[in-house]
Amino acid sequence: MLPARTLRHSPRARWPYQVFNGLAAATLTFGCPMLVTATEVDISPIPLIASVDEVHPLLVLTPSVEWPTINSVANVDGNYSPNATYVGYFDADKCYGYHYDSTDESEHHFFPVSNPAGRDCNNTHWSGNFLNWVATQTIDAFRLALTGGYRIKDTLDETWLEKARHDGQGTTSIYPNRSLDSDTLQGATPLNGSSATFRIQGLGNEMRFRINGTNTGENIQAYNPSAETTDAQGYRLSVRVKVCNPDAGLEDFCVQYGDEITGYHWKPEGLLQEYADKMQVAVFGYLNDHSMYRDGGVMRARKKWVGPQKFVQGAWQNNSASEWDPITGILKQNPDIEDATAGSANIEDSGAINYLNKFGQMTDKRHKSHDPVSELFYAALRYLRNEGNVSAYSNLSGTQEAQYELADGFPVIENWDDPVAQWCQPNAILGIGDIYTHRDKNLPGTTARGDEPASPSEVSSDDAVDVHAWTQQVASMEGVNIGTPFTGRQNSAYMAGLAWDANVRDLRPDLEGKTRARTYWVDVLETRSLEGMSRNQFALAAKYGGMKVPESFDPDNLPDILPEVWWHTNGETLTPFGSRGAGQTAFKKPDNFFLAGDAEAMVDALKQAFGRIVADTEGSSAALAIDGATVDAEDGSRIFQVTYTTGSWSGELAAYDLDSSTGEPEAAAAWYASLGLPNHGERNIRVNAGGTDTDFLWGNLTADQQAALGSQAVLEYLRGDNSNEASQDGMLRTRVNPLGDIVHSQPVFVGPPNPELYADEDFPAADTHPAFAQSLASRREVLYVGANDGMLHVLDVDTGTEIYAFVPSAAIEQGMATLAAPSYEHRYLVDGEITVADVPDSNANNGWRSVLVGTMGRGGRAIFALDVTDPDNISFLWEKSANDISALGNVLGKPMIAPIADGTWRVIVANGPNGQNGEPALIQLDVFNGTANSTLLGEAGENGLTGIEVWDSNNDGYYDIAYGGDLKGNLWKIGLNSGTSTLLFTAKDDNGVAQPISAAPIAAYDAIDEKTWVFFGTGRYLNETDLGTTQVQSWYGLIDEGTTIPGRFDLLERSIGAHNVVPHGNAEREVRNMERGDAGDLGNRDGWYIDLKFNNTVDGERMIIPNQIFGPALVGTTRMPNTDDPCRPTGRGFVYAINPFSGAALDVPFFILRDPDGEQVGYDAVGFDSPPSQPVFVRVDGEPRMLTSLEDQRIVKDEVDGRLIDQPLGSRLSWRELRAP
């Protein structure tokens, strides 16, 4: 039986703490999804990059199976014990009867009769646990895991599974006869005697036994349970078992089928059925040719959906090539009839499931005896590369019967299709076999041709492959010697080089992007031996072909060390063992390498492999951060990049040191947050439990919180305990790591306070801040970031270790428990932005406290505050939800903390969409207790204030104005002390249609004209509909004269002057130049606008990230979704740099690109082929560089003209810009 199945910037800059803009169930209760009402704004529960479900993984199965894998014993314990659980087709906890038919052997089978305690069948029936131990071959466990087992009878009423055919190869050396003594015989069998011997080897589907003797070769008769058994003769029985009979109790692998017409019944299923709607499958294998000179592998099933549904052109539809009936669950014998009939071998069986179940079963010919695994692997890669079949691999000769036997009764497909539908398609190669392979070096680039046939023309002409060079690169990286032959039998380790190349280079240069394949491999441990890395091509292939390298990784320019987190996150170290491995060097287990030395390990390994394949499918980058307000690469600075993986919904935050000579991040991370999480029982996790700051433990929760989580097991899971995950035979979702995805929460760096922060201010307590700062001069440097695991995490900057985590009550209320659900569907939790500020408090030591304010963002309508003065002793201040503040919605912007004109310090926040009645509002809260008041702005209904800027209009150190935009295009000016509001402007396109404002505006004071300016862009990016919106959006610079600006006709139109694709290094780059002009062009106009289009070409370009000021430039970031591109539905984007007070180009182009000759060319905007997050700026030898994190996880460095450093804006900036990077 299977283990339980998973059910289914500025000169005055002084902001002390860097706020990083995005460069970034026991009965289990899992909660319910939220519904959108008529007045609510639809916010997608998943990142929009994952919302276009057009690209699905392809799993290429490459079973390198020869007779040892088929014939060897699966449950390797030499002595049977009812206290141990053995895996196989039988339920270990049941007793079975045996049906005998005197005239028809095909009717012989076991059937379940009882489920006794202690697995004691009372000398009347056969123990299922014993039958698994005595009769399960390695291939049976393989089939059990992948398909639910080989069905020999498959009808509406009954399902029988039959063990594999044992052809005798390997004799008792790999499947020894097994015996029971009198102590175990009585409880395990209905036999009477002092002992019994059982034999499997060489008996096909049968098992023989003899009581009180060992001779299982003579005087054998069919076992009849109704007749007396004696020691005078031996007996044979057929190892078939009836399964999925609800009257006898269902096994764990049974799935219900049927309807009211056919009735309801159950069928055994495995991983291929379970994952049928998540991936397509292709299968390669060997011909059953015993010649050592037969090269390669052949296609057995082309890329296909195996289940009843297939995905075609954006929709699921019925699948005519389904491998089972969707109503009955009965497997189809020949689902791929065209492939079956294409040759002359009279093939009548086809399909991935059938092949895996039946290879070696269709003829009496002995099983395959040579396994050229590297050539099999090469054939699979030729398929992915669209290179076509190698005819010498697949040619069949002789009579029709001989061809059938060579084909092993299954299709040998030679007319290959192109399996890569989109270049970004995740491809995985999953293989299984033993490492003692044969003559597999007849490949392109080989330097050893001993004992090989002539190279096929398709192989010798393949100049895109160099197996020797690639394998030697693996050897160099691993620090081992790899010779060819490798370990004997004229074999090679070329599959390791092939796997490495497929993982890090482009398999399909004919397609737009980089197409790759990752390798996963299961070692069946022939001879019960595990060998070390220097002699284990499977481990090498899984490591170098499976490691998760970044998108920008260059395999021809390797870092000194390949980061361990790329390939080893499981924490396991393997020590070689057995007759061939003992004494070899231990090694860290590659994540994609699995051991299957017994039946249970086989099942677990394949479950883990499938889980990882799906979990590894998509990756995206969310944010980039720097470790201070200014960064000089030569000072040993670091950047921090947030990434997440949609397949597993796991998150990562990595620290990278900057190269002092280039300003680029080093290839190897200094640390990864996922590896810095303490053991689940040692983590310092606190929770708001009904207003009480307490440890996140079951007994500390309120009754409502306990009800929301459902069980203590779920709480422990959320703390990081994996003991109840499906991968551990539990009921909860298997995770790659406990750290949740981090999407919109941007990391905040906090170090010791800056004693000069308030040096020029006159507000009360300003003169006491230096003493406060001095008292904390050695304060630990930390990062704060929220994650969709329901927690705010605090990480040590030096090590990446988590030192604290906080669970807002709202996270529990919003469905934190669903993270544990096997059928988890992503939802946001602690997804909002964070602010940290020093705030005066007369009740605090030294009169000040550092306060953090965070929001749930898309994860809920809540806001919270913590005292983070001492990061090693953080305390909870308050949490407010929509129940406390009705106007509070999903806060999308960054909270602000600032002193206002009445002398108090407040938390100031835009309410976000989905507040009461969908009305935009400005909310102000007391910093220390959360007492709130709201300024409602009108324009209700599917609306919300999306972000704000606070402004000191008279430069007295108190902030009296907030500017904010809403989703109906309104730019509001709100008095912070008075609570009055003015509509400053409504953004509309040329057709009078409102343009939504999604990002906070920024403000600046032009000292020349003595005017206050407000800058913002328009566009929306909240749900799937927004992806396809092509309305023209605009970039605005407005002068605040205290009155409403009637419309865009009162503004000066500026434009994008030129758009080109130019050479840049060894590639090409989109660039733009802006219209030339100066501030005098404005005349009496109230500002400027730029429509985000070129030559009337509308690409859906929008500006959903706040603008920045760097030197004299206003920097704006855009994105241009493209729903026609399934690989990049979120599209591409630009970063622009213009003169803020003219809306035109700067006097000096901001960006410097270099052509192939290294010559400099200047541009006003640079494009990116993946959406950019907000950039950060660093200096290298005093020269500015811009680092931009793209959604595909690359970090791109651009040169900025150094002359701009000497041309600061020279104007008063906003609270935000005074404290920006």
Secondary structure, DSSP 4 states (H G I P E B T S, - for coil): -PSPPPP---TT---SSEE---B---------PPPP-TTSPP--SS-GGGS-TT---EEEEEEE--HHHHHSBSS--SS--TTS---SSS-TT-EEEEE--SS-GGG-EEEEEE--GGG--TTTSEEHHHHHHHH-BHHHHHHHHHHS--EEEE-SS-EEEEPPPB--TTHHHHS--EEEEHHHHHHH-S--SSEEEEE-TTSBTEEEEEET----SSSEEE--TTSPP-TTSEEEEE-EEE---GGG---TTEEEEEETTTEEEEEE--HHHHTTTT-EEEEEE--S---TT--S-EEEEEEE--SSEEEETTEEEE-TT-SB-TTT-PBPS-TTHHHHSSSSS-----SHHHHHHHTTTSSSSPPP----HHHHHHHHHHHHTT----HHHH---SSHHHHHHHHTTS--B-S-----SSTT--EEEEEEE-S---S---STT-S--TT--PPPHHHHT-TT--HHHHHHHHHHHHT----SS-SSTT---HHHHHHHHHHHS-S-TTSSS---EEEEEEE--GGG-B--GGG-HHHHHHHHTT----TT--TTS--SS--GGGT--S--EE--BSTTTTTSPPEEPPTTEEE-SSHHHHHHHHHHHHHHHHHTS-EEEEEEEESSSS-BGGGT-EEEEEEEETTTTEEEEEEEEBPTTT-PBPSS-SEEGGGGPPPTTT--EEEEETTEEEES-GGGS-HHHHHHH-SHHHHHHHHT--TTBGGGTSSBPP-S-SPBP-SSPPPEEE-S--TTTTTT--STTGGGHHHHHHHTTTPPPEEEEEETTTEEEEEETTT--EEEEEE-HHHHHTTGGGGG-TT-----SS-S-EEEEEEE-TTSGGGEEEEEEEE-GGG-SEEEEEE-SSTTS-EEEEEEETTT-TT-----S--EEEEBTTS-EEEEEE--TTSGGG--EEEEEETTT--EEEEE-S--SS--EEEEEEE-TTSSS-B-EEEEEETTSEEEEEETTT--EEEEEE-B-TTS-B----S--EEEEETTTTEEEEEEE----SSHHHHT-----EEEEEEE-SS----GGGSEEE-EEEEEEEEETTEEEEEEEEPP--GGGGTT-SEEEEES-BTTB----B--S--EEETTEEEEE-BB--TT-TT-TT-BEEEEEE-TTTSS--SS-SEEEE-TT--EEEESEEEESS-B-B-EEEEETTEEEEEEEBTTS-EEEEEE-GGGGG----S-B-HHHHT--
